Amino acid sequence: MKKTKALLVTSFALFSLFFGAGNLLLPPFLGYNAGANWFLVSIGFMLTAVFVPILGIYAHSKLQGTLYDFGKKVSPRFSILYCVIIYVIAVTIPSPRTAAATHEIAIAPNFQLTSLYTSIMYFALVLVFVLNRSKILQFVGKYLTPIIVVILLTVIAVSLFTSEFSTTASNFQNPFLGGILEGYQTFDAIGSVVVGAVIIISVNDKFKFTFEEKKQLIKSSGFIAGLCLFIIYVGLIATGAFFSSEINIDATLSNDMQRANLLRNISITALGNLGNSILSVLIALACFTTAVGIVAGTSDYFKGLFKNSQKAYVITAIFSCVFGVVVGQLNFNAIVVIAIPFLLFVYPITIVLILLNSIPERFASAMVFRYVVLVTFIFSIPDIVGFVWPSETLKSIVKFIPLSAHSFGWVLPAFVVFILVNIVSKNKATV
């Protein structure tokens, strides 16, 4: 009974820490643009938004350490740099945006409050939760997530029941690859290595299990959370696709506002005026749990970096929340543009680290880690340079790299190097 309760609480908490505003707003908009090809887009989306993130949780179950352990086989210095970049990105983009989304979608339409006031109250509550570290797993997993799941499933079920099941033509030239790239925008691969570390510490604080028991608990929780994400993502994508012929959205608005308006219109169409209130509650809860996970994960890391210092944990939590309030008032499109080069650098490396930490160790030696990560970085450079300083010369070079046109130029080289290094390593071992 104790293990069953631990499994349910951990699974729900993991799902909730994953599922933020972007995870709610992006799938319906993806389905809306996919139209008749919504199922093919869904398959691609699941690879980067579900499969890779859950592999990240599986890797955490094997390591049962911190984010630092993901890259330590490359080198200690690399791992520290990687961790700092990951956590800086986390507190400068996804975390503040949860507050902005809560204000724009849940607060502003219903209350006469400024975004500054919303952000202050929002991050004050986040700070309270983060400073009460030992209670995060229980409160999020036991109370908040069931509410989120029930509301989500209700909106999806009623929306699909009231739709006419007609779709428009797809806006994607390649629906499968389009779905994969859209899955990047959920930040869930990065999220998995951040919230996975939060889950590890929470499980250690809450339950007195052996290493193998914790490994099984986290693996099973990851599977359940992934299954929930899969069901809800498919439901949201299908909902967006089936309402694409009924709802028109203003293309002059920013992508975030187009997504928000689409989901609001679907909720109101399916549930009437009550739908807007339900959506407001759903957005606020989904955003809040994600922000708690990001700030707690960042604080955990810097606590460990400074010899398990509780003072470092508190200072990092306060700084992250204050930064969230300040950045929440800025132009987020500008922030995202600045962050894109860092994401183009860190996202492929994150995926590679997740995969290498998930496979059997006999195929993932320190040498394999180093060469595969190095090649991944090298073949990601054209994407970074092409975004910062686009040129015809660069385009003429990268066209010879398979999948480079879709920002996947690193995939084949990394895979080839992985095979070659393993072959060379085995040949040396047999000599």
Backbone hydrogen bonds, N-H to C=O, Kabsch-Sander energy under -0.5 kcal/mol:
donor,donor_aa,acceptor,acceptor_aa,energy
5,K,1,M,-2.5
6,A,2,K,-2.3
7,L,3,K,-2.4
8,L,4,T,-2.3
9,V,5,K,-2.6
10,T,6,A,-2.4
11,S,7,L,-2.4
12,F,8,L,-2.5
13,A,9,V,-2.4
14,L,10,T,-2.5
15,F,11,S,-2.4
16,S,12,F,-2.5
17,L,13,A,-2.4
18,F,14,L,-1.7
19,F,15,F,-2.6
20,G,18,F,-1.2
24,L,20,G,-1.1
24,L,21,A,-0.6
25,L,21,A,-2.8
26,L,22,G,-2.4
29,F,25,L,-1.0
30,L,26,L,-2.3
31,G,27,P,-2.7
32,Y,28,P,-2.4
33,N,29,F,-2.0
34,A,30,L,-2.0
35,G,31,G,-2.2
36,A,168,T,-2.1
37,N,34,A,-2.2
38,W,35,G,-1.4
41,V,37,N,-2.3
42,S,38,W,-1.9
43,I,39,F,-1.7
44,G,40,L,-1.6
45,F,41,V,-2.6
46,M,42,S,-2.4
47,L,43,I,-1.1
48,T,44,G,-1.1
49,A,45,F,-2.4
50,V,46,M,-1.8
51,F,46,M,-3.0
52,V,47,L,-2.3
54,I,50,V,-2.4
55,L,51,F,-2.0
56,G,52,V,-1.8
57,I,53,P,-1.5
58,Y,54,I,-2.2
59,A,55,L,-2.7
60,H,56,G,-1.9
61,S,57,I,-2.0
62,K,58,Y,-1.4
63,L,59,A,-2.2
64,Q,60,H,-3.5
69,D,66,T,-1.0
70,F,67,L,-1.4
71,G,67,L,-0.6
71,G,68,Y,-0.9
72,K,68,Y,-0.7
74,V,71,G,-1.3
75,S,71,G,-1.4
79,S,75,S,-2.3
80,I,76,P,-2.3
81,L,77,R,-2.4
82,Y,78,F,-3.0
83,C,79,S,-2.6
84,V,80,I,-2.4
85,I,81,L,-2.4
86,I,82,Y,-2.5
87,Y,83,C,-2.6
88,V,84,V,-2.5
89,I,85,I,-2.5
90,A,86,I,-2.3
91,V,87,Y,-2.2
92,T,88,V,-1.3
93,I,89,I,-1.8
95,S,90,A,-2.0
97,R,93,I,-2.0
98,T,94,P,-1.2
98,T,95,S,-0.7
99,A,95,S,-1.0
100,A,96,P,-2.0
101,A,97,R,-2.7
102,T,98,T,-2.1
103,H,99,A,-2.3
104,E,100,A,-2.8
105,I,101,A,-2.4
106,A,101,A,-0.6
106,A,102,T,-1.7
107,I,102,T,-1.8
108,A,103,H,-3.9
110,N,107,I,-1.5
111,F,107,I,-3.0
113,L,111,F,-1.6
118,T,114,T,-2.1
119,S,115,S,-2.6
120,I,116,L,-2.3
121,M,117,Y,-2.3
122,Y,118,T,-2.7
123,F,119,S,-2.8
124,A,120,I,-1.5
125,L,121,M,-1.8
126,V,122,Y,-2.0
127,L,123,F,-2.3
128,V,124,A,-1.8
129,F,125,L,-2.1
130,V,126,V,-2.6
131,L,127,L,-2.6
132,N,128,V,-1.1
133,R,131,L,-0.7
135,K,132,N,-1.9
136,I,133,R,-1.4
139,F,135,K,-2.4
140,V,136,I,-2.6
141,G,137,L,-2.2
142,K,138,Q,-2.5
143,Y,139,F,-1.8
144,L,139,F,-1.7
145,T,140,V,-2.5
147,I,143,Y,-1.1
148,I,144,L,-2.1
149,V,145,T,-2.9
150,V,146,P,-2.4
151,I,147,I,-2.3
152,L,148,I,-2.6
153,L,149,V,-2.7
154,T,150,V,-2.0
155,V,151,I,-2.5
156,I,152,L,-2.6
157,A,153,L,-2.7
158,V,154,T,-2.5
159,S,155,V,-2.3
160,L,156,I,-2.7
161,F,157,A,-2.1
162,T,158,V,-1.9
163,S,159,S,-0.9
166,S,242,F,-0.6
171,N,33,N,-3.2
178,G,174,N,-2.7
179,G,175,P,-2.3
180,I,176,F,-1.8
181,L,177,L,-2.5
182,E,178,G,-2.3
183,G,179,G,-1.8
184,Y,180,I,-0.8
184,Y,181,L,-0.7
185,Q,181,L,-0.7
185,Q,182,E,-0.9
186,T,183,G,-1.2
187,F,184,Y,-2.1
188,D,183,G,-0.5
191,G,187,F,-3.0
192,S,188,D,-2.4
193,V,189,A,-1.1
194,V,190,I,-1.4
195,V,191,G,-3.3
196,G,192,S,-1.6
197,A,193,V,-0.6
198,V,194,V,-1.3
199,I,195,V,-2.6
200,I,196,G,-2.2
201,I,197,A,-2.0
202,S,198,V,-2.4
203,V,199,I,-3.0
204,N,200,I,-2.2
205,D,201,I,-2.1
206,K,202,S,-2.2
207,F,203,V,-2.8
209,F,207,F,-1.0
214,K,210,T,-2.6
215,K,211,F,-2.3
216,Q,212,E,-2.4
217,L,213,E,-2.3
218,I,214,K,-2.7
219,K,215,K,-2.4
220,S,216,Q,-2.5
221,S,217,L,-2.3
222,G,218,I,-2.4
223,F,219,K,-2.0
224,I,220,S,-2.4
225,A,221,S,-2.8
226,G,222,G,-2.5
227,L,223,F,-2.4
228,C,224,I,-2.3
229,L,225,A,-2.5
230,F,226,G,-2.6
231,I,227,L,-2.5
232,I,228,C,-2.4
233,Y,229,L,-3.0
234,V,230,F,-2.5
235,G,231,I,-2.1
236,L,232,I,-2.6
237,I,233,Y,-2.8
238,A,234,V,-2.6
239,T,235,G,-2.2
240,G,236,L,-2.3
241,A,237,I,-2.2
242,F,238,A,-2.7
243,F,239,T,-1.2
244,S,241,A,-1.0
245,S,166,S,-0.6
246,E,243,F,-1.2
247,I,243,F,-2.1
251,A,249,I,-0.7
253,L,250,D,-1.4
258,Q,254,S,-2.5
259,R,255,N,-2.5
260,A,256,D,-2.3
261,N,257,M,-2.8
262,L,258,Q,-2.3
263,L,259,R,-2.3
264,R,260,A,-2.3
265,N,261,N,-2.6
266,I,262,L,-2.4
267,S,263,L,-2.4
268,I,264,R,-2.6
269,T,265,N,-2.6
270,A,266,I,-2.4
271,L,267,S,-3.1
272,G,268,I,-2.2
274,L,271,L,-0.7
275,G,272,G,-1.5
276,N,272,G,-0.5
276,N,273,N,-0.7
277,S,273,N,-1.0
278,I,274,L,-2.5
279,L,275,G,-2.5
280,S,276,N,-2.0
281,V,277,S,-2.1
282,L,278,I,-2.3
283,I,279,L,-2.9
284,A,280,S,-2.2
285,L,281,V,-2.3
286,A,282,L,-2.6
287,C,283,I,-2.7
288,F,284,A,-2.2
289,T,285,L,-2.2
290,T,286,A,-1.4
291,A,287,C,-2.4
292,V,288,F,-2.3
293,G,289,T,-1.9
294,I,290,T,-2.3
295,V,291,A,-2.5
296,A,292,V,-2.5
297,G,293,G,-2.3
298,T,294,I,-2.4
299,S,295,V,-2.3
300,D,296,A,-2.5
301,Y,297,G,-1.9
302,F,298,T,-2.0
303,K,299,S,-1.9
304,G,300,D,-2.0
305,L,301,Y,-2.3
306,F,302,F,-1.4
307,K,304,G,-1.0
308,N,303,K,-1.1
309,S,303,K,-1.4
309,S,306,F,-0.5
310,Q,308,N,-0.5
313,Y,309,S,-1.5
314,V,310,Q,-2.4
315,I,311,K,-2.7
316,T,312,A,-2.3
317,A,313,Y,-2.2
318,I,314,V,-2.6
319,F,315,I,-2.8
320,S,316,T,-2.8
321,C,317,A,-2.0
322,V,318,I,-2.8
323,F,319,F,-3.0
324,G,320,S,-1.9
325,V,321,C,-2.0
326,V,322,V,-2.3
327,V,323,F,-3.0
328,G,324,G,-1.6
329,Q,326,V,-1.6
330,L,327,V,-2.0
332,F,330,L,-0.8
335,I,331,N,-1.5
336,V,332,F,-2.8
337,V,333,N,-2.0
338,I,334,A,-2.1
339,A,335,I,-2.1
340,I,336,V,-1.6
343,L,339,A,-2.2
344,L,340,I,-2.8
345,F,341,P,-1.2
346,V,342,F,-3.0
347,Y,343,L,-2.8
349,I,345,F,-0.8
350,T,346,V,-2.4
351,I,347,Y,-2.5
352,V,348,P,-2.4
353,L,349,I,-2.6
354,I,350,T,-2.4
355,L,351,I,-2.4
356,L,352,V,-2.7
357,N,353,L,-2.1
358,S,354,I,-0.8
358,S,355,L,-0.7
359,I,355,L,-1.5
363,F,360,P,-1.9
364,A,361,E,-1.5
369,F,365,S,-2.4
370,R,366,A,-2.4
371,Y,367,M,-2.5
372,V,368,V,-2.5
373,V,369,F,-2.4
374,L,370,R,-2.2
375,V,371,Y,-2.6
376,T,372,V,-2.4
377,F,373,V,-2.4
378,I,374,L,-2.6
379,F,375,V,-2.6
380,S,376,T,-0.5
380,S,377,F,-0.9
381,I,377,F,-1.0
381,I,378,I,-0.7
383,D,380,S,-0.5
384,I,380,S,-1.8
385,V,381,I,-3.3
386,G,382,P,-2.6
387,F,383,D,-1.3
388,V,384,I,-2.3
389,W,385,V,-3.7
395,K,391,S,-1.7
396,S,392,E,-2.1
397,I,393,T,-1.2
398,V,394,L,-2.7
399,K,395,K,-1.2
400,F,397,I,-1.5
401,I,398,V,-1.8
404,S,401,I,-1.9
406,H,403,L,-1.4
407,S,404,S,-1.8
408,F,403,L,-2.3
411,V,408,F,-1.5
412,L,408,F,-0.5
414,A,410,W,-2.1
415,F,411,V,-2.2
416,V,412,L,-2.7
417,V,413,P,-2.5
418,F,414,A,-2.2
419,I,415,F,-2.0
420,L,416,V,-2.7
421,V,417,V,-2.8
422,N,418,F,-1.6
423,I,419,I,-2.2
424,V,420,L,-2.8
425,S,421,V,-2.6
426,K,422,N,-2.1
427,N,423,I,-2.2
428,K,424,V,-2.3
429,A,425,S,-1.8
430,T,426,K,-1.5
431,V,427,N,-0.9
